């Protein structure tokens, strides 16, 4: 029996991008449909534009696509919402990326091909098209993860990750549903607890349309707040 794959994405004010993103990723979930049980799921995180309207229209002709909606809570809580959704629906594998068009669907197959060898495969953005400031923030995050948890990772927060759902479910339970940086901690947990993990290099291009809702100032603020969370989560390990 084929593995059930759930590709999940958060979306916020992505009216300019969402149709192209769905067109790019839908063929992948269709290819790996596992008896029509695999799904592409996007949660609209309280967008103020026509993102959800476009998604609902798209779903009419694409049966493996599931548009969902929740009140705005930020990227992190939206990602956790999606993980819990996929786990509840009995996914075998969960792949998370973002809906802004910065990742390349063509790079998914290499991840999927290697899935039997690993518990998780995480993207590594060695070259980033979204600016030096964001690359610097990621380096700081990786240093903090190493400092607090003794875990060395090349990229803790890449939105291009394939994870075994049975293990992901254990780590999602450790995080508050409103936690801002779940992907960082989930990467950390997979490595810290000795799961079989691979980091594979991916491309990461600049956003072509729309406005990124998370700027460096906001990231810095979230990062400062997360320092106390790291201390708390370290104690709970």
C-alpha positions as CSV (number, residue, x, y, z in Angstrom):
1,X,0.0,0.0,0.0
2,X,1.4,3.4,-0.9
3,X,2.2,6.0,1.6
4,X,-0.3,8.8,2.2
5,X,1.2,12.2,1.6
6,X,-0.1,15.5,2.9
7,X,1.5,18.6,1.4
8,X,0.6,21.5,3.7
9,X,1.0,25.3,3.3
10,X,0.0,28.3,5.3
11,X,-1.2,31.3,3.4
12,X,-1.8,35.0,4.3
13,X,-2.7,37.6,1.8
14,X,-1.4,35.5,-1.1
15,X,-4.0,36.4,-3.6
16,X,-1.3,37.3,-6.1
17,X,0.5,34.0,-5.7
18,X,-1.9,31.3,-4.6
19,X,-3.2,30.2,-8.0
20,X,0.3,29.7,-9.4
21,X,1.4,28.0,-6.3
22,X,-1.5,25.5,-6.4
23,X,-0.9,24.9,-10.1
24,X,2.7,24.1,-9.3
25,X,2.1,21.7,-6.3
26,X,-1.1,20.0,-7.2
27,X,0.5,17.7,-9.8
28,X,2.8,16.4,-7.2
29,X,0.1,15.4,-4.7
30,X,-1.8,13.9,-7.6
31,X,1.2,11.8,-8.7
32,X,1.5,10.5,-5.1
33,X,-2.2,10.2,-4.5
34,X,-2.0,6.8,-2.7
35,X,-5.5,5.6,-3.7
36,X,-6.8,9.2,-3.8
37,X,-6.0,9.6,-0.1
38,X,-3.1,12.1,-0.3
39,X,-4.0,15.8,-0.1
40,X,-2.7,19.3,-0.7
41,X,-4.0,21.4,2.2
42,X,-3.7,25.1,2.5
43,X,-4.9,27.1,5.5
44,X,-5.8,30.7,4.9
45,X,-4.7,32.4,8.1
46,X,-7.3,35.2,8.2
47,X,-6.3,36.9,4.9
48,X,-7.8,40.3,4.1
49,X,-7.6,39.8,0.4
50,X,-9.2,37.2,-1.9
51,X,-6.9,34.3,-1.1
52,X,-9.6,32.1,0.3
53,X,-12.0,32.9,-2.5
54,X,-9.4,31.8,-5.0
55,X,-8.8,28.6,-3.0
56,X,-12.5,27.7,-2.9
57,X,-12.8,28.1,-6.6
58,X,-9.8,26.0,-7.2
59,X,-11.1,23.2,-5.1
60,X,-14.1,22.8,-7.3
61,X,-12.0,21.3,-10.1
62,X,-9.2,19.8,-8.0
63,X,-10.5,17.1,-5.7
64,X,-7.2,16.4,-3.9
65,X,-7.0,20.1,-2.8
66,X,-8.4,21.0,0.6
67,X,-8.8,24.8,1.4
68,X,-9.2,25.5,5.1
69,X,-9.4,28.7,7.1
70,X,-8.7,30.0,10.6
71,X,-8.5,33.3,12.3
72,X,-5.2,35.1,11.9
73,X,-2.6,33.9,14.4
74,X,0.7,34.1,12.5
75,X,2.8,31.7,10.5
76,X,3.8,29.4,13.3
77,X,0.4,28.7,14.7
78,X,-0.9,28.1,11.1
79,X,1.9,25.5,10.5
80,X,1.0,23.7,13.7
81,X,-2.7,23.8,12.7
82,X,-1.7,22.1,9.4
83,X,0.5,19.5,11.1
84,X,-2.3,18.5,13.5
85,X,-4.8,18.4,10.6
86,X,-2.6,16.0,8.6
87,X,-1.9,13.8,11.6
88,X,-5.6,13.6,12.4
89,X,-6.3,12.6,8.8
90,X,-3.9,9.7,9.1
91,X,-1.1,10.9,6.8
92,X,2.0,8.8,6.7
93,X,4.2,11.6,5.6
94,X,3.8,15.4,6.0
95,X,5.6,17.8,3.7
96,X,5.5,21.5,4.6
97,X,6.3,24.4,2.4
98,X,5.1,28.0,2.0
99,X,2.6,29.4,-0.5
100,X,4.7,32.4,-1.6
101,X,6.4,30.7,-4.5
102,X,9.9,30.8,-3.1
103,X,10.5,27.1,-3.1
104,X,10.8,24.8,-6.2
105,X,8.4,21.9,-6.5
106,X,10.8,20.1,-8.9
107,X,13.0,19.5,-5.9
108,X,10.4,17.5,-4.0
109,X,11.0,14.2,-5.8
110,X,14.5,13.8,-4.4
111,X,13.1,14.1,-0.9
112,X,10.3,11.6,-1.6
113,X,12.6,9.1,-3.2
114,X,14.8,9.0,0.0
115,X,11.9,8.9,2.5
116,X,12.4,5.2,3.4
117,X,16.0,5.9,4.5
118,X,15.1,8.7,6.9
119,X,12.6,9.9,9.5
120,X,12.8,13.4,8.2
121,X,14.5,15.3,5.3
122,X,14.9,19.0,5.8
123,X,15.8,21.6,3.2
124,X,19.0,23.5,3.5
125,X,19.1,27.0,2.0
126,X,22.8,27.5,1.4
127,X,22.0,30.3,-1.0
128,X,19.0,32.5,-0.2
129,X,17.3,34.8,-2.6
130,X,15.4,36.7,0.2
131,X,18.3,38.9,1.3
132,X,21.4,38.8,3.5
133,X,19.5,40.0,6.6
134,X,17.3,36.9,6.7
135,X,20.3,34.6,6.1
136,X,22.0,36.3,9.1
137,X,18.9,35.7,11.2
138,X,18.9,32.0,10.3
139,X,22.6,31.7,11.2
140,X,21.9,33.2,14.6
141,X,19.0,30.8,15.1
142,X,21.2,27.8,14.4
143,X,23.8,29.1,16.9
144,X,21.1,29.4,19.5
145,X,19.8,26.0,18.9
146,X,23.4,24.6,19.3
147,X,23.9,26.6,22.5
148,X,20.6,25.6,24.2
149,X,20.2,22.1,22.9
150,X,23.6,21.0,21.8
151,X,22.3,20.3,18.3
152,X,24.2,21.4,15.2
153,X,22.0,22.0,12.1
154,X,22.7,23.9,8.9
155,X,19.2,25.3,8.5
156,X,16.6,25.0,11.3
157,X,13.6,26.8,9.8
158,X,13.5,26.0,6.1
159,X,9.9,25.7,4.7
160,X,10.7,22.6,2.7
161,X,10.5,19.5,4.9
162,X,9.3,16.0,4.6
163,X,8.6,14.3,8.0
164,X,7.3,10.9,9.1
165,X,3.9,11.7,10.6
166,X,4.1,9.2,13.4
167,X,7.2,10.9,14.8
168,X,6.1,14.4,14.0
169,X,3.0,13.8,16.1
170,X,5.2,13.2,19.2
171,X,6.9,16.5,18.7
172,X,3.9,18.6,17.9
173,X,2.4,17.6,21.2
174,X,5.3,19.3,23.0
175,X,4.5,22.7,21.6
176,X,1.8,25.2,22.5
177,X,-0.6,25.6,19.5
178,X,0.3,29.3,19.4
179,X,4.0,28.9,19.4
180,X,5.7,31.2,16.9
181,X,8.6,29.1,15.7
182,X,7.5,25.5,15.6
183,X,9.7,24.4,12.6
184,X,12.8,25.4,14.5
185,X,11.9,23.3,17.5
186,X,10.6,20.4,15.4
187,X,13.9,20.3,13.5
188,X,15.7,20.4,16.8
189,X,13.6,17.6,18.3
190,X,14.3,15.3,15.3
191,X,18.0,15.7,15.6
192,X,18.2,15.8,19.5
193,X,16.3,12.6,19.9
194,X,18.4,10.7,17.4
195,X,16.0,10.3,14.6
196,X,17.4,9.5,11.1
197,X,17.6,13.0,9.5
198,X,19.0,14.3,6.3
199,X,19.6,17.9,5.3
200,X,19.3,18.3,1.5
201,X,20.3,21.5,-0.3
202,X,17.4,23.4,-1.9
203,X,17.0,26.6,-3.9
204,X,15.2,29.5,-2.4
205,X,14.3,32.4,-4.7
206,X,13.0,35.9,-4.0
207,X,9.3,36.4,-3.6
208,X,7.9,37.4,-7.1
209,X,4.6,38.9,-6.0
210,X,2.8,40.1,-2.9
211,X,4.3,41.4,0.3
212,X,6.1,39.3,2.9
213,X,4.1,39.7,6.2
214,X,7.2,38.8,8.3
215,X,9.9,41.4,8.1
216,X,13.3,41.4,9.8
217,X,12.0,43.6,12.6
218,X,9.2,41.2,13.4
219,X,11.5,38.2,13.2
220,X,13.9,39.9,15.7
221,X,11.0,40.6,18.1
222,X,9.8,37.0,17.8
223,X,13.4,35.8,18.3
224,X,13.9,37.7,21.5
225,X,10.6,36.3,22.9
226,X,11.7,32.8,21.9
227,X,14.8,32.9,24.0
228,X,12.8,32.3,27.1
229,X,10.8,29.6,25.2
230,X,14.1,27.9,24.4
231,X,15.0,27.9,28.0
232,X,11.6,26.5,29.0
233,X,11.7,23.8,26.3
234,X,15.2,22.8,27.2
235,X,14.1,22.1,30.8
236,X,11.2,20.0,29.5
237,X,13.4,17.7,27.4
